[in-house]
């Protein structure tokens, strides 16, 4: 009996010692995705940014995007691809499909033939002269109506390849009924899009394309290992911390925002992944293994950390755009019109609350340091054309749902860039169309969600490492004490019975 108690005491002490080691070394606070310090090229620390997103931004914006004005997105999902035959490799999975809205499903203000009113005291022509005018038109409008407006030709400030709002090719999509999630669209068909985004938009002076091997040489659609190795080569050759160090600030910003958008989309897919259980039943949930494959430094040759940091960078950039445009949304002449006055009033109030909160953030991205040298005009034009080309490449995505969310998030980023770098400096002719407002808010919402989701994966990683150490403790304990009573006592003491 004495020997049994002695062994139990030893195994209990050892167990608590190892558990202490687990909490110190392998807890969530030591997770590889627990970043700290300053965001690259910004005077903002990650800890402050995460706290601001979790406590302030996410609770506000996650409710705002559920409002009718922001949940219905008008888009052309069938625009031809300009790079290759866009029908090759078309995703036939039900998960890839997008359900378009029928007329009766839309709020009354969005239905065809409904001419929207922005403010009863102003005509459309008068409104177009107001500072910060937002075109909140939600339905098709005749050319005669358009001719009444003194519309501002903002081609020089536009970072997106926008479709004509009045085109019959555009359809409304309910974003809440078509959530962004893993559809099974992967492999070479998906990677060729990111390959095109990075390689087709290199700045000539960088000459990166010549230094980089093709991601599809000697690979096979079913050779996952080869595909993954090739994917890393072209992804990291442009956006890696080493490659970015030799670039000027403007070019670093370009590649960081693209890499940050790429990382955010990957996090979305990992957080809502399609699984099958042992009985063949399908269910959605976070995929920790997939997250590690894309971001763990060990599995990404050290680049996973840079990818996550670029997520914080693009978040800061879009946060600054919202802060900068806040005063223009405060105008009484701006209406987020859906046809229901009470709901529209509440939606605008919620938007103003969010924008007001962005102004309170103490460490904003400083766009004033960009495009300041003698070559700034040509560099800004080149920057803008590169990004416009990216919005065109999204039309080559052969998964409808992926194309939908790719369009929305790239257009949201393009709208943020327009706000930050508008040459008109918000003159009386500056305006934002409805699609720009919808994509801006929804795009930023996805970034906010990505940062919030990192907390989920940190917790999952922490639990996994904790459980592994617990298993090791049990093995050691059983080896020391071959007594069922001692084992039961140990488990009881630890609270795992």
C-alpha positions as CSV (number, residue, x, y, z in Angstrom):
1,X,0.0,0.0,0.0
2,X,2.8,2.4,0.9
3,X,4.5,1.7,-2.4
4,X,1.3,2.3,-4.3
5,X,0.8,5.7,-2.6
6,X,4.4,6.6,-3.2
7,X,4.2,5.8,-6.9
8,X,0.9,7.7,-7.2
9,X,2.6,10.8,-5.6
10,X,5.4,10.6,-8.0
11,X,3.2,10.2,-11.1
12,X,0.9,13.0,-9.9
13,X,3.8,15.4,-9.4
14,X,5.2,14.5,-12.7
15,X,1.8,15.0,-14.4
16,X,1.3,18.4,-12.9
17,X,4.8,19.4,-13.9
18,X,4.2,18.3,-17.5
19,X,0.8,20.1,-17.6
20,X,2.5,23.2,-16.4
21,X,5.0,22.9,-19.3
22,X,2.0,22.5,-21.6
23,X,0.4,25.7,-20.5
24,X,3.6,27.7,-20.7
25,X,5.0,26.4,-24.0
26,X,2.1,24.9,-26.0
27,X,-0.8,27.1,-25.0
28,X,-2.7,29.3,-27.5
29,X,-0.5,32.2,-26.6
30,X,2.5,30.4,-28.2
31,X,0.6,29.5,-31.4
32,X,2.4,30.4,-34.7
33,X,-0.5,32.6,-35.7
34,X,-0.3,34.6,-32.5
35,X,1.6,37.5,-34.1
36,X,2.9,40.6,-32.3
37,X,4.9,43.8,-32.9
38,X,4.4,46.4,-35.7
39,X,2.7,45.7,-39.0
40,X,5.2,46.0,-41.8
41,X,5.4,49.5,-43.3
42,X,2.9,50.8,-40.6
43,X,3.3,52.4,-37.2
44,X,0.6,50.1,-35.7
45,X,1.1,47.2,-33.4
46,X,-0.8,44.0,-34.0
47,X,-2.1,43.6,-30.5
48,X,-3.9,47.0,-30.6
49,X,-5.3,46.2,-34.0
50,X,-6.7,42.8,-33.0
51,X,-8.3,44.2,-29.8
52,X,-9.9,47.0,-31.8
53,X,-11.3,44.6,-34.4
54,X,-12.6,42.1,-31.8
55,X,-14.1,44.7,-29.4
56,X,-15.3,47.4,-31.8
57,X,-15.3,46.7,-35.5
58,X,-16.5,43.1,-35.7
59,X,-19.6,43.5,-33.5
60,X,-20.7,46.5,-35.6
61,X,-19.9,45.4,-39.1
62,X,-21.2,41.8,-38.7
63,X,-24.7,43.2,-38.1
64,X,-24.4,45.9,-40.8
65,X,-23.8,43.5,-43.7
66,X,-27.1,41.8,-42.8
67,X,-29.1,44.9,-43.7
68,X,-30.9,44.9,-47.0
69,X,-28.8,47.6,-48.5
70,X,-25.6,45.6,-48.1
71,X,-26.8,42.1,-48.4
72,X,-28.0,42.4,-52.1
73,X,-25.1,42.7,-54.5
74,X,-25.5,43.4,-58.2
75,X,-23.0,41.6,-60.3
76,X,-22.3,40.0,-63.7
77,X,-21.2,36.5,-63.0
78,X,-21.0,35.5,-66.7
79,X,-18.6,38.0,-68.1
80,X,-16.1,36.3,-70.6
81,X,-12.6,35.6,-69.5
82,X,-10.0,37.5,-71.5
83,X,-7.0,35.2,-70.7
84,X,-8.2,31.8,-71.7
85,X,-11.4,29.8,-72.4
86,X,-13.4,30.5,-69.3
87,X,-15.5,27.4,-69.7
88,X,-12.6,25.0,-69.4
89,X,-12.6,23.4,-66.0
90,X,-16.0,24.9,-65.1
91,X,-17.0,23.7,-61.6
92,X,-20.0,21.5,-61.8
93,X,-20.4,21.0,-58.1
94,X,-23.5,22.2,-56.4
95,X,-21.4,24.0,-53.9
96,X,-20.0,26.2,-56.6
97,X,-23.4,27.4,-57.8
98,X,-24.9,30.8,-57.0
99,X,-28.6,31.4,-56.6
100,X,-29.7,34.7,-58.3
101,X,-32.5,36.7,-56.8
102,X,-35.9,36.7,-58.3
103,X,-37.7,40.1,-58.7
104,X,-40.2,39.4,-55.9
105,X,-37.3,38.5,-53.4
106,X,-35.8,42.0,-53.6
107,X,-36.8,45.0,-51.5
108,X,-39.2,47.2,-53.3
109,X,-36.7,49.9,-54.0
110,X,-34.4,47.5,-55.9
111,X,-37.0,46.2,-58.3
112,X,-37.0,47.1,-62.0
113,X,-38.9,50.2,-62.9
114,X,-38.7,51.6,-59.4
115,X,-37.2,55.1,-59.5
116,X,-35.5,55.8,-56.3
117,X,-35.7,59.0,-54.3
118,X,-32.6,60.1,-52.4
119,X,-34.0,63.1,-50.6
120,X,-37.3,64.7,-51.3
121,X,-36.0,68.2,-51.2
122,X,-33.4,67.7,-53.9
123,X,-33.7,66.7,-57.5
124,X,-31.2,64.1,-58.9
125,X,-29.4,66.9,-60.7
126,X,-29.0,69.0,-57.5
127,X,-27.8,66.0,-55.6
128,X,-25.0,65.3,-58.1
129,X,-23.5,68.7,-57.1
130,X,-23.5,67.9,-53.4
131,X,-20.2,67.1,-51.6
132,X,-19.8,63.4,-51.1
133,X,-22.8,62.5,-53.3
134,X,-23.4,58.7,-53.3
135,X,-25.3,57.2,-56.2
136,X,-27.6,54.9,-54.2
137,X,-29.6,53.8,-57.3
138,X,-30.6,50.2,-56.9
139,X,-32.7,49.5,-60.0
140,X,-32.2,50.0,-63.8
141,X,-32.6,53.6,-64.8
142,X,-33.2,55.0,-68.3
143,X,-30.6,56.9,-70.2
144,X,-32.8,60.0,-69.9
145,X,-32.5,59.9,-66.2
146,X,-28.7,59.6,-66.4
147,X,-28.5,62.5,-68.7
148,X,-30.0,64.7,-66.0
149,X,-27.1,64.2,-63.7
150,X,-23.8,66.0,-64.0
151,X,-21.9,62.7,-63.5
152,X,-18.3,62.8,-62.7
153,X,-16.0,60.9,-65.1
154,X,-13.8,59.2,-62.5
155,X,-11.9,57.0,-64.8
156,X,-8.6,58.4,-63.6
157,X,-9.5,57.6,-60.0
158,X,-11.1,54.2,-60.6
159,X,-9.2,51.1,-59.6
160,X,-11.8,48.6,-60.8
161,X,-13.1,47.5,-64.1
162,X,-16.8,48.2,-63.3
163,X,-19.7,46.9,-65.3
164,X,-22.4,49.3,-66.5
165,X,-25.0,49.5,-63.6
166,X,-27.8,49.5,-66.2
167,X,-26.6,46.4,-68.1
168,X,-29.1,43.6,-68.5
169,X,-26.2,41.2,-67.7
170,X,-26.1,42.3,-64.1
171,X,-28.2,40.4,-61.5
172,X,-28.8,40.7,-57.8
173,X,-27.4,38.1,-55.5
174,X,-28.3,37.7,-51.8
175,X,-25.0,37.4,-50.1
176,X,-26.4,35.9,-47.0
177,X,-27.9,33.0,-49.0
178,X,-24.7,32.5,-50.9
179,X,-22.0,32.5,-48.1
180,X,-18.3,32.2,-49.0
181,X,-17.0,28.8,-48.0
182,X,-14.9,25.9,-49.4
183,X,-16.5,24.6,-52.5
184,X,-14.0,22.0,-53.6
185,X,-12.6,24.4,-56.2
186,X,-8.8,23.8,-55.9
187,X,-5.8,22.5,-57.7
188,X,-4.4,23.9,-61.0
189,X,-7.7,25.5,-62.0
190,X,-7.8,27.6,-58.9
191,X,-4.0,28.3,-58.7
192,X,-3.8,29.5,-62.3
193,X,-6.0,32.5,-61.1
194,X,-3.5,33.5,-58.4
195,X,-0.7,32.8,-60.8
196,X,-2.2,35.2,-63.2
197,X,-2.9,37.8,-60.5
198,X,0.7,37.8,-59.4
199,X,2.6,37.2,-62.6
200,X,0.4,39.2,-65.0
201,X,0.7,42.3,-62.8
202,X,4.4,42.5,-62.0
203,X,5.9,46.0,-62.3
204,X,8.3,45.9,-65.3
205,X,11.3,47.1,-63.3
206,X,11.0,44.1,-60.9
207,X,11.5,41.5,-63.7
208,X,10.1,38.9,-61.4
209,X,8.5,36.7,-64.0
210,X,11.9,35.7,-65.4
211,X,13.2,34.6,-62.1
212,X,10.2,32.4,-61.3
213,X,9.5,28.9,-62.6
214,X,6.1,28.1,-63.9
215,X,3.8,26.6,-61.3
216,X,2.6,23.9,-63.6
217,X,5.8,22.5,-65.0
218,X,6.0,18.7,-64.4
219,X,2.8,18.7,-62.3
220,X,-0.3,16.7,-62.6
221,X,-3.8,17.6,-61.4
222,X,-3.7,14.7,-58.9
223,X,-0.2,15.2,-57.8
224,X,-0.9,17.3,-54.7
225,X,2.7,17.4,-53.4
226,X,4.0,18.7,-56.7
227,X,1.2,21.2,-57.0
228,X,1.7,22.5,-53.5
229,X,5.5,22.9,-54.1
230,X,4.9,24.8,-57.3
231,X,2.2,26.9,-55.7
232,X,4.6,28.1,-53.0
233,X,7.2,29.0,-55.6
234,X,5.1,31.5,-57.4
235,X,3.2,32.8,-54.4
236,X,6.2,33.4,-52.3
237,X,8.5,34.7,-55.0
238,X,6.5,37.9,-55.2
239,X,5.0,38.4,-51.7
240,X,7.8,37.0,-49.5
241,X,9.5,39.4,-47.1
242,X,12.8,38.9,-48.9
243,X,11.4,39.9,-52.3
244,X,9.5,42.9,-50.9
245,X,12.6,44.4,-49.2
246,X,14.2,45.6,-52.5
247,X,11.0,47.3,-53.8
248,X,10.0,50.9,-53.4
249,X,7.2,51.6,-50.9
250,X,4.4,51.9,-53.4
251,X,5.2,48.5,-55.0
252,X,5.5,46.9,-51.6
253,X,2.0,48.2,-50.7
254,X,0.6,46.7,-54.0
255,X,2.0,43.2,-53.3
256,X,1.1,43.3,-49.6
257,X,-2.5,44.1,-50.2
258,X,-2.8,41.4,-52.8
259,X,-1.1,38.9,-50.5
260,X,-3.3,40.1,-47.6
261,X,-6.4,39.6,-49.7
262,X,-5.2,36.1,-50.7
263,X,-4.6,35.2,-47.0
264,X,-8.0,36.5,-46.0
265,X,-9.8,34.4,-48.6
266,X,-7.8,31.3,-47.6
267,X,-8.8,31.8,-44.0
268,X,-12.4,32.0,-45.1
269,X,-12.2,28.7,-46.9
270,X,-10.4,27.0,-44.0
271,X,-13.0,28.3,-41.5
272,X,-16.0,26.9,-43.4
273,X,-14.7,23.6,-44.9
274,X,-16.9,20.8,-46.1
275,X,-16.3,17.5,-44.2
276,X,-17.8,14.0,-44.4
277,X,-18.2,11.9,-41.3
278,X,-17.9,8.1,-41.0
279,X,-21.4,7.6,-42.3
280,X,-21.0,9.8,-45.4
281,X,-22.9,12.8,-43.9
282,X,-21.6,16.2,-44.9
283,X,-21.1,19.1,-42.5
284,X,-19.3,22.4,-42.4
285,X,-16.6,23.5,-39.9
286,X,-13.1,24.8,-39.4
287,X,-10.3,22.8,-40.9
288,X,-7.2,23.1,-38.8
289,X,-5.0,20.9,-40.9
290,X,-5.8,23.0,-44.0
291,X,-5.1,26.2,-42.1
292,X,-1.7,24.8,-41.0
293,X,-0.9,23.8,-44.6
294,X,-1.4,27.3,-45.8
295,X,0.1,29.3,-42.9
296,X,2.3,27.2,-40.6
297,X,5.9,28.5,-41.0
298,X,7.2,24.9,-41.0
299,X,4.9,23.9,-43.8
300,X,5.4,27.1,-45.8
301,X,9.2,27.5,-45.6
302,X,8.8,30.4,-43.2
303,X,6.4,32.4,-45.3
304,X,3.2,31.7,-43.4
305,X,3.9,34.5,-40.9
306,X,4.4,37.0,-43.7
307,X,1.1,36.0,-45.2
308,X,-0.7,36.6,-42.0
309,X,1.0,40.0,-41.4
310,X,-0.1,41.1,-44.9
311,X,-3.7,40.4,-43.7
312,X,-3.2,43.0,-41.0
313,X,-1.7,45.3,-43.5
314,X,-4.7,45.3,-45.9
315,X,-7.0,45.6,-42.9
316,X,-5.2,48.8,-41.8
317,X,-5.4,50.2,-45.4
318,X,-9.2,49.6,-45.7
319,X,-9.7,50.8,-42.1
320,X,-8.1,54.1,-43.1
321,X,-10.3,54.4,-46.2
322,X,-13.4,54.1,-44.1
323,X,-12.1,56.6,-41.7
324,X,-11.3,59.1,-44.5
325,X,-14.7,58.8,-46.2
326,X,-16.7,59.0,-43.0
327,X,-17.5,62.7,-43.2
328,X,-19.0,62.3,-46.6
329,X,-21.5,59.7,-45.5
330,X,-22.7,62.1,-42.8
331,X,-24.3,64.3,-45.4
332,X,-28.1,64.3,-45.3
333,X,-28.2,64.0,-49.0
334,X,-26.8,60.5,-48.9
335,X,-29.5,57.8,-48.7
336,X,-29.0,54.1,-48.4
337,X,-32.3,53.5,-50.2
338,X,-34.2,50.2,-50.3
339,X,-37.7,51.5,-50.3
340,X,-38.3,51.2,-46.5
341,X,-37.8,54.5,-44.8
342,X,-37.5,53.2,-41.3
343,X,-35.1,50.4,-42.2
344,X,-33.0,52.8,-44.4
345,X,-32.7,55.3,-41.6
346,X,-31.5,52.6,-39.2
347,X,-29.0,51.2,-41.8
348,X,-27.5,54.6,-42.3
349,X,-27.3,55.1,-38.5
350,X,-25.5,51.8,-38.1
351,X,-23.1,52.7,-40.9
352,X,-22.3,56.1,-39.3
353,X,-21.6,54.3,-36.0
354,X,-19.1,52.1,-37.7
355,X,-17.4,55.0,-39.5
356,X,-17.3,57.0,-36.3
357,X,-15.6,54.1,-34.6
358,X,-12.9,53.9,-37.3
359,X,-12.1,57.5,-36.6
360,X,-11.3,56.6,-33.0
361,X,-8.5,54.2,-34.0
362,X,-5.2,55.8,-33.0
363,X,-2.7,54.3,-35.5
364,X,-4.0,54.6,-39.0
365,X,-2.3,53.7,-42.2
366,X,-0.7,56.9,-43.7
367,X,-1.5,57.1,-47.4
368,X,0.2,60.6,-47.5
369,X,3.7,59.0,-47.8
370,X,2.8,57.3,-51.1
371,X,3.3,58.7,-54.6
372,X,5.3,61.7,-53.5
373,X,8.5,61.5,-55.7
374,X,9.0,62.9,-59.2
375,X,7.8,59.6,-60.8
376,X,4.6,59.5,-58.7
377,X,2.2,60.3,-61.6
378,X,3.3,57.4,-63.8
379,X,3.8,55.1,-60.8
380,X,0.3,55.8,-59.6
381,X,-1.1,55.2,-63.1
382,X,0.8,51.9,-63.3
383,X,-0.5,50.9,-59.8
384,X,-4.0,51.7,-60.8
385,X,-3.8,49.7,-64.1
386,X,-2.3,46.7,-62.4
387,X,-5.2,46.6,-59.9
388,X,-7.8,47.1,-62.7
389,X,-6.3,44.1,-64.4
390,X,-6.8,42.0,-61.3
391,X,-10.5,42.8,-61.2
392,X,-10.7,41.6,-64.8
393,X,-8.8,38.3,-64.0
394,X,-11.5,37.4,-61.5
395,X,-13.8,36.9,-64.5
396,X,-11.7,33.8,-65.3
397,X,-12.6,32.0,-62.1
398,X,-14.6,28.9,-63.1
399,X,-16.4,28.5,-59.8
400,X,-19.5,30.8,-59.6
401,X,-19.4,31.3,-55.9
402,X,-15.7,31.9,-55.9
403,X,-16.1,34.4,-58.7
404,X,-18.9,36.2,-56.8
405,X,-16.8,36.6,-53.6
406,X,-13.6,37.3,-55.5
407,X,-15.4,40.1,-57.4
408,X,-16.9,41.6,-54.2
409,X,-13.6,41.6,-52.3
410,X,-11.4,42.9,-55.1
411,X,-13.9,45.7,-55.8
412,X,-14.1,46.5,-52.2
413,X,-10.3,46.9,-52.1
414,X,-10.4,48.9,-55.3
415,X,-13.0,51.3,-53.8
416,X,-10.7,51.7,-50.7
417,X,-7.8,52.6,-53.0
418,X,-10.0,55.1,-54.9
419,X,-10.9,56.8,-51.6
420,X,-7.3,56.9,-50.4
421,X,-5.8,58.1,-53.7
422,X,-8.5,60.1,-55.5
423,X,-6.9,62.9,-57.5
424,X,-10.0,65.0,-57.2
425,X,-9.5,65.3,-53.4
426,X,-13.2,64.9,-52.8
427,X,-14.4,67.8,-54.9
428,X,-18.1,68.4,-55.3
429,X,-18.1,66.0,-58.2
430,X,-16.6,63.1,-56.3
431,X,-19.1,60.3,-55.9
432,X,-19.4,56.6,-55.0
433,X,-21.9,54.4,-56.8
434,X,-24.0,51.9,-54.9
435,X,-21.9,48.9,-55.9
436,X,-18.8,50.6,-54.5
437,X,-20.4,51.2,-51.2
438,X,-21.7,47.6,-50.9
439,X,-18.4,46.1,-51.9
440,X,-16.4,48.4,-49.6
441,X,-18.3,47.5,-46.5
442,X,-18.7,43.8,-47.3
443,X,-15.0,43.5,-48.3
444,X,-13.9,45.1,-45.0
445,X,-16.3,42.8,-43.2
446,X,-14.5,39.8,-44.6
447,X,-11.2,41.1,-43.4
448,X,-12.6,41.6,-40.0
449,X,-14.0,38.1,-40.0
450,X,-10.6,36.7,-41.0
451,X,-8.9,38.4,-38.1
452,X,-11.6,37.2,-35.7
453,X,-11.3,33.6,-37.1
454,X,-7.6,33.5,-36.2
455,X,-8.7,33.4,-32.6
456,X,-10.6,30.2,-33.4
457,X,-7.6,28.5,-35.0
458,X,-5.3,29.6,-32.1
459,X,-7.6,28.0,-29.6
460,X,-7.8,24.8,-31.7
461,X,-4.0,24.6,-32.1
462,X,-3.6,25.2,-28.3
463,X,-6.0,22.4,-27.5
464,X,-4.3,20.0,-29.9
465,X,-0.9,20.6,-28.4
466,X,-2.3,20.4,-24.9
467,X,-4.0,17.0,-25.6
468,X,-0.8,15.7,-27.2
469,X,1.1,16.5,-24.0
470,X,-1.6,14.9,-21.9
471,X,-1.3,11.7,-23.9
472,X,2.5,11.7,-23.3
473,X,1.9,12.2,-19.6
474,X,-0.4,9.2,-19.5
475,X,2.2,7.0,-21.3
476,X,4.9,8.0,-18.8
477,X,2.6,7.5,-15.8
478,X,1.5,4.1,-16.9
479,X,5.1,3.1,-17.4
480,X,6.0,4.1,-13.9
481,X,2.9,2.8,-12.1
482,X,1.4,-0.4,-13.3
483,X,-1.6,-0.1,-11.0
484,X,-5.1,0.6,-12.1
485,X,-5.9,2.3,-8.8
486,X,-3.1,4.8,-9.2
487,X,-4.2,5.5,-12.8
488,X,-7.8,6.2,-11.7
489,X,-6.5,8.4,-8.9
490,X,-4.3,10.4,-11.2
491,X,-7.2,11.0,-13.6
492,X,-9.5,12.0,-10.8
493,X,-7.0,14.5,-9.4
494,X,-6.6,16.1,-12.8
495,X,-10.3,16.4,-13.3
496,X,-10.6,14.3,-16.4
497,X,-12.7,11.4,-15.0
